[in-house]
Each structure stands twice: as C-alpha cells, then as structure tokens.
C-alpha cells in the first residue's frame, strides 16, 4: 500500500529544521508505542510507520529513528511489518552498525507461525547485504529451503543467490547449491523450481571461473534428465519461468535427432502463447536445435513465420519493434522464405518512425524477381512522405534493390522521376543513388546523364548530393557539354564550400575533366590545385599536392591514375560482417538483436560470462587498428566498432568500402608526397594554369610509388612443419604479436560429434591440443559457444603461430583465424591444427 506523503514532508529537506523536528516527533511517538498493549496500538503504529516511510520518500534522513523502529517491530500486523522491513532494508547498508539491531527480531520473525511473515523476514534478512552479518544468514536460509510453505522456499532460493554475492565462501561452505539442486528436482511448486534454477545458474556460472567442480555442475543443468524434467513441467511455470527453462533448453546438446523432435513436440504449443517473450524463447530453441539439420531448419522458418507476424500486429509499438528486429535477423539469413509475405512489412500510417525504418530494411532484403515491382511501387509512395527521414530511407531502399539487379530498367526510370519532385532532400538522396547505379551499371549513363545534366549545383545544398553530382561531372564530362564550365563555377566558389568531402570530389573531378577536355579545363585545374594547396583541411591539401606532383612528374601517368579504364563495381561493401551476424544469431531473444551487435560490445566485462582470459586479451585486435593510414578518420571509427576483425580484415573492408562509397578519401603517405611548402617551380606552374597535356611516357604506376615491383617467381612448395614441444609465450607478448601481425588465414573446419559433446568441459580440448604441441593461453565462453586463443612455435626457429578458435558445439563447427611470424608456413600450420582438432574426442 503506497503511503500518502504529507505536505510538510514534501517541502522538508534533511538540512531544514522542520525535517529534524518531525523526526524527533516521530521518535517520541515510536517510544510511546513500543511495547504498548492498548487496543488501538497496532493502528497507531501503522499510522506512525506511514509517516516514517513518507519522510523517507521525501528525502528526509530518518535513520535517527532506527532503534525506535526496531523496538516497534514486535507486531502481528503484516502491513506494519512490511513497512518496517522496507525501512530496515533502506538504512542497513548505510548504517551497518545499526543493522545489528535488526538481527534478533528478523530471526524471530523467520520462525513466525505466519508463512507470509516468515518469507518477508527472510527476504529482508538477505537484503541487508552487510558482510559482517553473513553468519546470521546461513541458518535461516537452510531452514527456509525446507520450510513447508512454498512461498518461504521460493524466497530462500533467491536468498541463496544473494548470500553468494555477499560471501561466496559462506554459500559454498554451507552446501546451499546442493540443497538448491535437490529442491529443484523434487519440489512440487513450479515457482520454487524456477527460483532454484535461476539461483543455481547464477551461482555456478560465476563459480565456474575458479572451480572445475562448478563447471561440471553447470554441465548437469544441460543434461537430458534435467532438461526434459523441466520441459515436461513447463505449462505449470509462470511466463518468466518458462523463458528461463526455454533458455536452458536452447543450450542443450541432443545426442540424436529423436531427442530434437521430442523437444520440439513438447514445445509446439508454446508458439501460440500470448506472451511474446515465450514465443521468441521457443523459436530460439527450435532454431538452435536444428542448426545441423538443413531441411528441418528450413521447415522451422516456415513454422515460425505466422506466430512472429501475429506478434508484430498485436501489442504496443515497442513490442512490435522488438519482434520486428528478430524477424529482420531471420529475413537477412533466409530472405527467400519471407519473400511471399512482403505485404506484411508495408508501413502503416500509425507506425512510429523506428518501426517504419525497420520495415523498409526488410522490404529491401526480401526483394526478388517476383515481388520487386510491387515493393518498389510501394516504396516510391513513401518518397513523398511528410516524414523526411522515412522519405530518405525509402529512396535508399529503392536504390539498394536496383543494386541487387532486380528490375533495373524500371527502377532507374523511377529514380530519375524523383529528380523532378523539386525537393532538396529527395534530389540529394537520388543523386547519391544514381552515382552508385552508374558505378555498377555504366550502360545506363546516357539516360541518367541526360537528366542529371539539367540539375543546377546551386539548388543542391547537402554535401553528399553535391559530391555525387560533381563525381558525375568529372566521370562523364565528355558526355556533358557544360561540365567544364559548371566545375569552373564551383572552383570560383571554393572558399564558400565548407564540406571537405565536396572539395575532395571537386579536385578529382577537375583532374578527370582536364584529361578529357584539356583546353576548356586548363585554367580551372590551375585554380583548383592552388586552392587545394592552400586549404586548411589536411586531406584536401594532401590530395592537391599529390595531384600536382603527379602532373609534374608525367601527365600520362597522372591520366592512368585519375582516369583508369571503367570497370563496373560488382559488389558493394556490407556494413556488417557475416561473423558478426552469426554471433548475433547465437544471442537470439536478447538485446543483441535489437542493438544489432553482440553483447560483449555493449555490456560490462563482469556481465560477459566466465571468460578466463584478461581484459586486454578480449580486445586483442584493437591495437592493430592504429596501423591504418589510408582510410579516413570516420571509416576508422566505424571499423573499430567491429572487434572481431583483425588487421588485414579491416584493411580489406576499408578498401572495398572506399570503392563503394561516395565519401572515400585518400590520405597520401608523407613519404610519397612530402609535406614541404611550395617551391618556386610549383608557384610558377600554378600561376600559369598548369602543365599542357602533351608528354608521353611508359613509366608504370608501381615505379612511380617507388615499390620496385618485379614479377614474383612461382612459390616453392612449403617444407614439412614440425612444432616445438615446449613453446614459451607470455600473455603480454601474445597480445603485442596479435596486434602487430597481419591475418594469414581465416578458415572453417568441423569437429567430430564426439568432440562437440566433449566440449562441455573446455579443459579437455586444451589438454588434447597440448598433446599436439599447441598451447592455450586464454579460453572462455558458455554453451554452445567457446572461444580459445592458442599458440605454437616452429621447431628450431623463433617463429610463432597464433590462433583464435571460436567453436560452436551446436553446429560442430570451428572458426579459425591464424596469424604467423612466418607467413609462408601458415598453410602448413593450419593443416596441422585442423588435423589435431578433427581428432578431438575420438581417442
């Protein structure tokens, strides 16, 4: 019952005399009521306790009345008891010396005849969280786990977990986990069973980091008898408890297909549950159990479509968004299975913006030859939406579908019609998409340029849209009659252009136009290089200086650099790696799906699970990012968010992204371009408008960069590899090497079914690899995913091999990333490593 806060208490503060006088008055009344046997004493205590709680709510310090509150706690009134327990719990941690006063009456209440008071007293006793009072908790908890009342047993199960957090030693020494396990498997009350399961998971998960015995106990939770016992009782559990049991079942490793089908039959009706959390938890079980059964896995997708789509249309927008996030993850993994349901993802007028945005992404993902026309027609309707962000997203969605090679002819015509809408944001977004389409489909240049050529750069204010137009002016200047003059007018307004992105594109576009139409562009080129060299932005200055020195060296070489033969871009860079998507899928029915990133990227270390390796080792790949010199700072930050990428992976992604993005920049290395000030020759060249395009040369670009590239001989076959039986490598050196070495190999290999089953104890794999002269320096994880860092040393040499091995026991697959001091031996070491891994569990 929520007490009413008196007006005096609302206006009082701990430092005001009114608050102090009120506390003094309350203390006096409590003393008078202590031990009173008057007929109305209980009612008077309740009224005074209400005033005390009201003062607490208003922020008044009432800890001075602690002793009097304890004296008045001897009452049979449950409401008064609750308020007393609330007061004690609020002040015990701040005043541990006073908390000792509560022990006697709390222990007395733990033996009360009323089970409600026994349970409330036990809960309050465990909530004191004062380490010095741990000795007083063990006996009430042990007794509470055997209490005839289910309510008290339920409180005691949670209290055991609280005791573990206060003093793990006291909890283990009292053998409370064993009592919880016995209670879980025998108690007739479903809520008691659920609380015991939750407490055991919490205790054993934290204890497993330091105890092999606890790790073995965790394995018993995932054993067939426990899992099937809980699943058979699942209808008796509350919705929260059902989700807890289903999460346990998702980590169960069946021994054969019959067990998988038995579990699915037991849980079939959970897919029709009204609670979305239960439905999503059931879907997770179905998906994870059938990962190794391709045909059944596809049937599961078909089966779960209807429940998910039903949940999307029911409930609040927040619930719809959460379910849509999970649907989006499934759509990205199996777009064909959802292609016939595209109308379910059409935006409704009442949908919030965040729901509409997600639906647009799903429509883009499921587009194919059969539904592209209907989807694009719907998306084009959204382009005129009053919600500007949604209008932008719809235009981007149309462009993404075109890049997937679906109905390109019609889509290009519709995009060009967007340019006639006379809306700044529509024009800007459309120009960016037209630029990307031209990079992939050069054959459409004639139709696109005819429309784009009529657009005035003065009407485009957004930097991305202006940069896209400038790119087309430079790339297709031979087909656009006014291109040199438009570029010249933009150069004249160089100082008024505040976006470095636009200035970088303008530099390149003028260079391209110069080699295609030299007489008309020569003056503009000189002015552009002069403006670029005096620019305060480092990237703009470096690019201008690079272009100038390239022209000074040999114009023919400069032409081959700036105007290479046109090649269609086949694939644009994906923003999320497949490995990242797999990790998110493994964390289905969690916030990872909503945030679209694995849990380790947004949780604190203590909540990431019982990993045995250090804080530094969890971020081994971060240090290598400092070596990236060719990508812009913005792309550096984007790639750095993906801690799963190694050095070479990130370099590859950066290269692909710069080929597929309108914002790519080139930071010229200082040893190539030099950063010295302009020489008199440079000043003379710029003032005369730049060099004439006349000289010819066969000088290669590789020679220009000073790489001294020669034709590489055919590689010799790798020699047989033997490993040092006793390699020595400390964690600090391992981390430094991991950050410095490039990725040599990325491979996927399979484990035997026996090996996957044996991984319930990760130490067995570590011992097995040690027998093959491969040492483990760090390991961690929870079923079904385990992560290991291994190292080995080449026999008779100082070269080391470093391995990141991520094992999924559900699919019996292992993802390997190998780095090596001796890259030529990486392939041979990979063969040795995979051979050793394949034999795990067979001996």
GUKOLPA-6359 format. One record per residue (C-alpha): x, y, z; residue in three letters. Coordinates in steps of 0.02 Angstrom, whole numbers, padded with zeros to 5 digits, always signed. Example, Ala and Ser with C-alpha at 12.3 -4.5 7.8 and 13.67 -1.06 7.14 Angstrom:
GUKOLPA-6359
+00615-00225+00390ala +00684-00053+00357ser 
This chain:
GUKOLPA-6359
+00000+00000+00000unk +00077+00165-00055unk +00076+00291+00089unk +00022+00470+00059unk +00165+00593+00079unk +00117+00735+00197unk +00138+00909+00128unk +00259+00953+00268unk +00368+00807+00222unk +00366+00855+00037unk +00435+01027+00072unk +00561+00974+00202unk +00743+00931+00168unk +00871+00843+00279unk +00952+01009+00320unk +00793+01103+00366unk +00738+01122+00547unk +00562+01064+00501unk +00631+00894+00448unk +00732+00875+00608unk +00585+00922+00717unk +00473+00799+00626unk +00598+00657+00651unk +00610+00700+00835unk +00421+00697+00848unk +00415+00527+00761unk +00546+00457+00879unk +00446+00513+01030unk +00287+00433+00964unk +00377+00271+00924unk +00447+00262+01101unk +00274+00283+01173unk +00205+00144+01062unk +00348+00021+01095unk +00277-00123+01197unk +00106-00040+01210unk -00038-00162+01232unk -00176-00036+01202unk -00320-00098+01092unk -00282+00028+00956unk -00091+00014+00970unk -00073-00079+00803unk -00171+00055+00711unk -00067+00193+00791unk +00096+00102+00744unk +00036+00086+00566unk -00002+00273+00554unk +00169+00321+00626unk +00258+00197+00512unk +00168+00276+00364unk +00235+00445+00415unk +00412+00375+00429unk +00402+00298+00255unk +00331+00462+00188unk +00480+00556+00257unk +00597+00429+00175unk +00508+00457+00010unk +00530+00645+00027unk +00717+00626+00057unk +00719+00664+00243unk +00852+00570+00341unk +00755+00466+00467unk +00899+00349+00513unk +00898+00427+00688unk +00738+00333+00722unk +00817+00163+00682unk +00816+00100+00861unk +00637+00153+00894unk +00579+00069+00733unk +00660-00094+00788unk +00576-00082+00958unk +00407-00063+00874unk +00433-00209+00756unk +00353-00333+00877unk +00180-00334+00797unk +00071-00459+00708unk +00007-00332+00582unk +00076-00383+00411unk +00063-00208+00336unk +00164-00135+00479unk +00291-00274+00461unk +00313-00235+00277unk +00345-00052+00311unk +00468-00096+00449unk +00563-00214+00332unk +00566-00078+00198unk +00640+00045+00322unk +00771-00078+00384unk +00824-00128+00209unk +00845+00054+00158unk +00958+00101+00303unk +01053-00059+00344unk +01189-00041+00211unk +01219+00143+00252unk +01223+00108+00439unk +01295-00067+00463unk +01321-00037+00648unk +01134-00008+00670unk +01091-00159+00560unk +01150-00273+00700unk +00999-00215+00799unk +00882-00295+00672unk +00954-00471+00679unk +00859-00529+00832unk +00686-00475+00776unk +00716-00535+00596unk +00773-00706+00655unk +00623-00712+00771unk +00508-00670+00626unk +00589-00807+00522unk +00512-00929+00648unk +00341-00846+00650unk +00186-00954+00626unk +00127-00848+00480unk +00219-00904+00320unk +00199-00730+00246unk +00294-00652+00390unk +00425-00791+00383unk +00453-00758+00199unk +00458-00569+00216unk +00579-00580+00363unk +00694-00698+00268unk +00692-00585+00116unk +00735-00433+00223unk +00871-00528+00313unk +00954-00574+00147unk +00931-00397+00081unk +01033-00315+00219unk +01190-00352+00116unk +01307-00318+00262unk +01460-00434+00254unk +01481-00435+00444unk +01309-00513+00466unk +01335-00660+00347unk +01347-00785+00489unk +01167-00745+00537unk +01100-00786+00362unk +01156-00966+00339unk +01042-01049+00467unk +00881-00958+00415unk +00916-00997+00232unk +00949-01181+00266unk +00788-01190+00366unk +00694-01090+00236unk +00738-01211+00097unk +00650-01347+00198unk +00501-01240+00251unk +00328-01318+00224unk +00270-01156+00140unk +00310-01140-00046unk +00320-00951-00025unk +00459-00964+00103unk +00554-01093-00003unk +00540-00976-00152unk +00613-00832-00050unk +00751-00944+00019unk +00805-00998-00156unk +00831-00818-00210unk +00912-00780-00042unk +01044-00912-00075unk +01098-00816-00231unk +01102-00654-00130unk +01211-00738+00001unk +01332-00794-00137unk +01353-00614-00194unk +01387-00558-00015unk +01503-00704+00030unk +01533-00841-00096unk +01634-00941+00029unk +01492-00945+00157unk +01368-01001+00023unk +01479-01142-00041unk +01533-01199+00133unk +01351-01213+00186unk +01321-01327+00036unk +01174-01220-00019unk +01197-01259-00207unk +01172-01444-00171unk +01014-01407-00072unk +00950-01297-00215unk +00982-01435-00341unk +00890-01564-00237unk +00745-01443-00212unk +00738-01403-00398unk +00717-01586-00444unk +00591-01630-00309unk +00487-01479-00259unk +00305-01486-00316unk +00289-01296-00331unk +00338-01232-00504unk +00393-01060-00443unk +00510-01137-00315unk +00586-01246-00453unk +00610-01092-00563unk +00692-00992-00424unk +00809-01136-00384unk +00857-01150-00567unk +00892-00963-00579unk +00996-00963-00419unk +01096-01116-00474unk +01135-01040-00643unk +01193-00879-00563unk +01300-00965-00431unk +01379-01098-00541unk +01410-00980-00687unk +01509-00861-00576unk +01593-01001-00481unk +01646-01093-00641unk +01781-00963-00675unk +01877-01028-00523unk +01816-01205-00498unk +01812-01357-00612unk +01683-01435-00497unk +01564-01291-00532unk +01596-01311-00718unk +01543-01494-00703unk +01389-01443-00606unk +01340-01325-00748unk +01350-01474-00866unk +01221-01565-00760unk +01099-01423-00788unk +01111-01454-00975unk +01094-01643-00957unk +00947-01738-01031unk +00861-01785-00865unk +00858-01606-00801unk +00806-01527-00966unk +00666-01650-01001unk +00606-01642-00820unk +00587-01453-00833unk +00511-01457-01008unk +00377-01580-00952unk +00327-01458-00814unk +00337-01302-00923unk +00149-01270-00926unk +00150-01252-00737unk +00279-01113-00738unk +00247-00927-00746unk +00291-00837-00907unk +00456-00776-00835unk +00500-00952-00777unk +00453-01025-00946unk +00578-00910-01030unk +00709-00967-00904unk +00677-01151-00943unk +00674-01119-01131unk +00842-01029-01121unk +00911-01183-01035unk +00839-01295-01169unk +00918-01191-01307unk +01090-01237-01239unk +01051-01423-01227unk +01155-01533-01342unk +01046-01680-01401unk +01128-01847-01431unk +01019-01890-01582unk +00879-01823-01692unk +00745-01912-01591unk +00782-01803-01441unk +00770-01647-01551unk +00598-01698-01614unk +00540-01742-01438unk +00585-01569-01376unk +00501-01485-01524unk +00343-01585-01497unk +00341-01537-01313unk +00357-01352-01357unk +00246-01344-01509unk +00102-01262-01416unk +00218-01128-01343unk +00223-01048-01516unk +00040-00999-01491unk +00071-00919-01322unk +00005-00743-01296unk +00168-00683-01219unk +00296-00628-01348unk +00445-00672-01239unk +00387-00854-01226unk +00362-00864-01414unk +00535-00792-01451unk +00616-00907-01324unk +00531-01058-01404unk +00588-01002-01577unk +00766-00990-01513unk +00757-01170-01453unk +00691-01229-01621unk +00822-01135-01721unk +00971-01187-01615unk +00923-01370-01604unk +00902-01387-01793unk +01059-01294-01847unk +01140-01455-01909unk +00980-01516-01995unk +00960-01410-02152unk +00790-01472-02209unk +00713-01466-02036unk +00791-01295-02004unk +00704-01228-02159unk +00539-01303-02102unk +00562-01215-01935unk +00574-01048-02027unk +00410-01087-02114unk +00329-01137-01950unk +00380-00982-01852unk +00326-00854-01982unk +00144-00849-01930unk +00175-00828-01742unk +00300-00689-01772unk +00189-00595-01894unk +00046-00611-01771unk +00152-00534-01633unk +00201-00390-01746unk +00019-00340-01768unk -00026-00361-01585unk +00028-00262-01434unk +00119-00097-01417unk +00236-00018-01548unk +00383-00060-01434unk +00338-00245-01436unk +00312-00239-01624unk +00484-00162-01645unk +00567-00295-01538unk +00483-00436-01635unk +00524-00349-01800unk +00708-00344-01750unk +00706-00533-01732unk +00611-00551-01894unk +00739-00440-01979unk +00879-00553-01918unk +00788-00705-01989unk +00749-00614-02152unk +00933-00574-02176unk +00975-00759-02154unk +00835-00829-02263unk +00758-00692-02372unk +00678-00814-02494unk +00569-00891-02359unk +00490-00722-02321unk +00478-00655-02499unk +00294-00703-02518unk +00248-00609-02358unk +00314-00440-02416unk +00146-00355-02388unk +00160-00390-02203unk +00306-00268-02199unk +00217-00122-02282unk +00220+00033-02173unk +00059+00081-02085unk +00010+00261-02059unk +00009+00238-01869unk +00180+00154-01861unk +00315+00253-01769unk +00467+00306-01870unk +00580+00173-01794unk +00459+00036-01847unk +00443+00106-02023unk +00631+00114-02044unk +00649-00068-01995unk +00510-00121-02114unk +00598-00031-02257unk +00757-00130-02222unk +00657-00291-02225unk +00573-00247-02389unk +00744-00216-02463unk +00808-00384-02402unk +00664-00491-02468unk +00652-00409-02640unk +00673-00531-02786unk +00617-00553-02965unk +00438-00597-02918unk +00398-00454-02800unk +00514-00312-02848unk +00383-00215-02947unk +00257-00215-02804unk +00388-00172-02673unk +00466-00030-02774unk +00293+00041-02811unk +00256+00045-02625unk +00425+00123-02585unk +00400+00259-02713unk +00240+00309-02624unk +00341+00338-02465unk +00460+00457-02556unk +00331+00596-02539unk +00305+00560-02354unk +00296+00709-02238unk +00417+00616-02125unk +00581+00668-02207unk +00691+00530-02132unk +00569+00397-02194unk +00564+00476-02366unk +00754+00469-02372unk +00756+00288-02315unk +00628+00239-02447unk +00734+00315-02586unk +00888+00223-02522unk +00787+00063-02516unk +00740+00083-02699unk +00923+00107-02743unk +00978-00045-02643unk +00851-00153-02735unk +00918-00090-02901unk +01096-00134-02846unk +01033-00311-02819unk +00999-00320-03007unk +00811-00331-02991unk +00707-00238-03122unk +00846-00110-03152unk +00764-00033-03305unk +00604+00018-03216unk +00694+00070-03058unk +00812+00188-03149unk +00663+00272-03231unk +00579+00294-03062unk +00737+00364-02982unk +00753+00491-03122unk +00572+00542-03090unk +00620+00582-02910unk +00734+00719-02977unk +00578+00808-03041unk +00496+00818-02869unk +00588+00981-02830unk +00628+00934-02650unk +00805+00961-02591unk +00821+00803-02488unk +00741+00696-02624unk +00860+00765-02755unk +01012+00740-02645unk +00970+00560-02600unk +00928+00520-02780unk +01092+00589-02846unk +01189+00480-02724unk +01095+00327-02783unk +01114+00372-02967unk +01302+00385-02939unk +01307+00211-02862unk +01198+00141-03002unk +01315+00213-03134unk +01463+00131-03049unk +01377-00038-03061unk +01282-00012-03224unk +01386+00102-03338unk +01270+00060-03482unk +01137+00174-03406unk +01249+00326-03413unk +01167+00401-03568unk +00991+00405-03493unk +01049+00464-03323unk +01167+00599-03383unk +01030+00672-03493unk +00926+00707-03338unk +01066+00747-03215unk +01142+00875-03335unk +00989+00986-03311unk +01012+00999-03123unk +01095+01157-03059unk +01226+01134-02925unk +01162+01294-02843unk +00999+01205-02798unk +01087+01066-02703unk +01137+01109-02526unk +01175+00939-02449unk +01360+00890-02462unk +01328+00708-02512unk +01211+00758-02653unk +01330+00893-02716unk +01478+00773-02706unk +01381+00644-02809unk +01341+00775-02943unk +01523+00831-02950unk +01579+00649-02969unk +01464+00628-03119unk +01525+00792-03194unk +01703+00728-03188unk +01668+00547-03236unk +01557+00588-03385unk +01623+00759-03433unk +01644+00702-03613unk +01453+00674-03623unk +01401+00831-03528unk +01427+00986-03633unk +01431+01110-03488unk +01536+01003-03369unk +01698+01108-03377unk +01604+01270-03350unk +01499+01202-03206unk +01658+01139-03123unk +01743+01306-03153unk +01600+01399-03067unk +01614+01281-02918unk +01801+01313-02907unk +01770+01500-02906unk +01661+01474-02750unk +01790+01362-02666unk +01800+01469-02508unk +01612+01461-02486unk +01610+01271-02488unk +01628+01210-02308unk +01620+01023-02338unk +01791+00937-02359unk +01702+00795-02447unk +01640+00911-02585unk +01812+00993-02605unk +01896+00822-02620unk +01774+00769-02755unk +01797+00935-02843unk +01986+00909-02851unk +01966+00738-02930unk +01826+00790-03048unk +01927+00936-03118unk +02076+00820-03144unk +01968+00695-03239unk +01888+00831-03343unk +02060+00903-03386unk +02118+00742-03468unk +01957+00728-03569unk +01938+00912-03618unk +02109+00997-03587unk +02083+01167-03672unk +01921+01204-03578unk +01982+01144-03408unk +02164+01200-03402unk +02126+01364-03313unk +02008+01279-03190unk +02139+01148-03150unk +02269+01276-03101unk +02146+01370-02992unk +02088+01206-02911unk +02265+01149-02869unk +02307+01321-02798unk +02152+01322-02689unk +02184+01144-02633unk +02365+01176-02585unk +02312+01322-02476unk +02166+01227-02398unk +02172+01206-02209unk +02099+01030-02213unk +02240+00904-02214unk +02158+00778-02333unk +02116+00912-02461unk +02291+00986-02452unk +02374+00814-02470unk +02268+00765-02619unk +02301+00929-02709unk +02488+00911-02678unk +02484+00730-02738unk +02395+00778-02899unk +02514+00922-02930unk +02671+00816-02910unk +02595+00678-03014unk +02563+00802-03156unk +02736+00874-03135unk +02814+00701-03149unk +02720+00639-03302unk +02543+00687-03362unk +02523+00517-03446unk +02549+00430-03281unk +02430+00552-03198unk +02297+00509-03326unk +02313+00323-03292unk +02295+00357-03106unk +02147+00476-03116unk +02057+00404-03268unk +02083+00215-03264unk +01978+00104-03377unk +01798+00099-03315unk +01754-00062-03226unk +01583-00099-03156unk +01577-00123-02968unk +01508-00297-02940unk +01481-00296-02751unk +01466-00151-02630unk +01538-00171-02456unk +01422-00240-02323unk +01412-00141-02163unk +01408-00297-02053unk +01518-00450-02068unk +01443-00623-02082unk +01535-00672-01924unk +01452-00530-01831unk +01281-00584-01893unk +01315-00763-01836unk +01361-00702-01663unk +01202-00600-01652unk +01102-00753-01708unk +01182-00854-01568unk +01112-00723-01447unk +00936-00733-01516unk +00800-00666-01400unk +00913-00540-01317unk +00958-00357-01332unk +01095-00404-01454unk +00962-00424-01589unk +00886-00253-01550unk +01055-00165-01545unk +01119-00268-01695unk +01284-00303-01609unk +01349-00444-01497unk +01327-00424-01310unk +01512-00401-01274unk +01506-00236-01368unk +01380-00155-01251unk +01398-00244-01084unk +01525-00226-00945unk +01657-00359-00925unk +01580-00434-00769unk +01421-00472-00866unk +01504-00554-01018unk +01516-00728-00943unk +01654-00829-00858unk +01795-00789-00979unk +01963-00842-00914unk +02070-00725-01017unk +02111-00550-00962unk +02031-00384-01007unk +02172-00349-01129unk +02151-00514-01220unk +01967-00480-01254unk +02019-00335-01364unk +02173-00408-01448unk +02126-00346-01619unk +02102-00164-01569unk +02285-00115-01563unk +02316-00162-01744unk +02193-00029-01800unk +02321+00107-01765unk +02418+00048-01918unk +02279+00101-02038unk +02343+00253-02135unk +02243+00254-02295unk +02064+00270-02234unk +01978+00424-02166unk +01951+00452-01980unk +01766+00420-01997unk +01790+00249-02076unk +01922+00210-01946unk +01793+00235-01808unk +01663+00130-01899unk +01781-00017-01924unk +01848-00005-01747unk +01675-00047-01682unk +01694-00223-01753unk +01819-00300-01632unk +01804-00466-01721unk +01901-00402-01872unk +02086-00424-01874unk +02210-00305-01954unk +02204-00374-02129unk +02015-00396-02123unk +01993-00214-02083unk +02112-00160-02220unk +02014-00264-02345unk +01849-00192-02285unk +01917-00017-02292unk +01973-00042-02472unk +01806-00114-02526unk +01711+00023-02437unk +01811+00161-02519unk +01770+00083-02687unk +01586+00081-02648unk +01558+00244-02555unk +01540+00421-02611unk +01640+00483-02463unk +01804+00393-02496unk +01960+00494-02464unk +02144+00469-02499unk +02269+00519-02367unk +02431+00522-02463unk +02577+00449-02365unk +02700+00582-02315unk +02850+00487-02382unk +02771+00489-02557unk +02705+00666-02574unk +02811+00760-02448unk +02737+00898-02343unk +02857+01038-02383unk +02797+01210-02436unk +02778+01258-02618unk +02935+01283-02717unk +02956+01425-02843unk +02929+01298-02982unk +02764+01246-02906unk +02709+01428-02890unk +02756+01460-03071unk +02661+01308-03134unk +02503+01351-03038unk +02504+01533-03092unk +02515+01484-03274unk +02365+01371-03260unk +02452+01201-03252unk +02552+01096-03375unk +02497+01064-03552unk +02441+00886-03587unk +02569+00831-03716unk +02709+00720-03647unk +02701+00530-03662unk +02782+00402-03551unk +02776+00215-03517unk +02827+00241-03335unk +02724+00120-03228unk +02623+00170-03076unk +02715+00043-02969unk +02880+00126-03012unk +02803+00297-02976unk +02762+00241-02799unk +02939+00175-02779unk +02885-00002-02741unk +03012-00083-02856unk +02887-00217-02903unk +02954-00359-03007unk +02871-00516-03069unk +02863-00638-02924unk +02932-00813-02953unk +02820-00962-02928unk +02813-01007-02743unk +02907-01160-02688unk +02809-01298-02602unk +02808-01271-02414unk +02926-01383-02315unk +02861-01507-02188unk +02821-01418-02024unk +02865-01480-01851unk +02820-01391-01690unk +02920-01356-01533unk +02856-01473-01397unk +02880-01343-01260unk +02847-01168-01328unk +02850-01022-01207unk +02749-00862-01237unk +02685-00744-01102unk +02515-00657-01119unk +02591-00485-01145unk +02696-00543-01292unk +02547-00638-01362unk +02441-00481-01358unk +02575-00374-01438unk +02604-00501-01577unk +02417-00518-01607unk +02403-00332-01632unk +02555-00319-01745unk +02539-00472-01858unk +02427-00475-02009unk +02294-00608-02030unk +02369-00754-02126unk +02218-00870-02142unk +02033-00874-02100unk +01956-01046-02111unk +01810-01150-02050unk +01829-01331-02000unk +01720-01466-01925unk +01729-01560-01761unk +01677-01739-01738unk +01510-01764-01646unk +01609-01843-01504unk +01721-01690-01498unk +01573-01570-01491unk +01499-01672-01348unk +01666-01674-01256unk +01675-01484-01260unk +01553-01472-01116unk +01719-01473-01023unk +01833-01350-01117unk +01985-01411-01020unk +01979-01574-01117unk +02011-01483-01282unk +02152-01383-01204unk +02237-01543-01145unk +02211-01625-01314unk +02292-01481-01408unk +02437-01478-01285unk +02471-01658-01330unk +02493-01596-01509unk +02618-01461-01455unk +02487-01322-01467unk +02465-01221-01307unk +02312-01123-01247unk +02343-00951-01173unk +02161-00900-01143unk +01989-00976-01153unk +01810-00940-01106unk +01628-00941-01156unk +01466-01031-01119unk +01375-01170-01212unk +01360-01182-01357unk +01497-01055-01397unk +01676-01067-01335unk +01824-00957-01378unk +02007-01009-01367unk +02173-00923-01402unk +02310-01048-01448unk +02493-01028-01493unk +02630-01140-01559unk +02813-01119-01608unk +02905-01182-01760unk +03035-01310-01708unk +03212-01243-01717unk +03154-01064-01750unk +03085-00913-01658unk +02930-00901-01767unk +02763-00914-01676unk +02589-00958-01739unk +02439-00875-01653unk +02262-00942-01670unk +02090-00877-01621unk +01972-01026-01619unk +01784-01000-01595unk +01691-01165-01576unk +01502-01188-01589unk +01457-01356-01513unk +01280-01349-01583unk +01341-01348-01763unk +01506-01439-01726unk +01598-01302-01821unk +01754-01203-01779unk +01804-01033-01850unk +01993-01011-01858unk +02096-00851-01875unk +02282-00883-01891unk +02424-00757-01879unk +02606-00805-01902unk +02781-00733-01889unk +02823-00841-02039unk +02680-00818-02162unk +02748-00949-02282unk +02718-01085-02153unk +02542-01029-02105unk +02459-01150-02225unk +02559-01297-02160unk +02520-01250-01980unk +02336-01234-02021unk +02338-01412-02087unk +02420-01473-01927unk +02298-01377-01817unk +02143-01440-01909unk +02208-01617-01905unk +02231-01607-01717unk +02059-01528-01695unk +01972-01661-01800unk +02044-01799-01688unk +01974-01719-01530unk +01852-01835-01441unk +01898-01988-01545unk +02032-02057-01431unk 
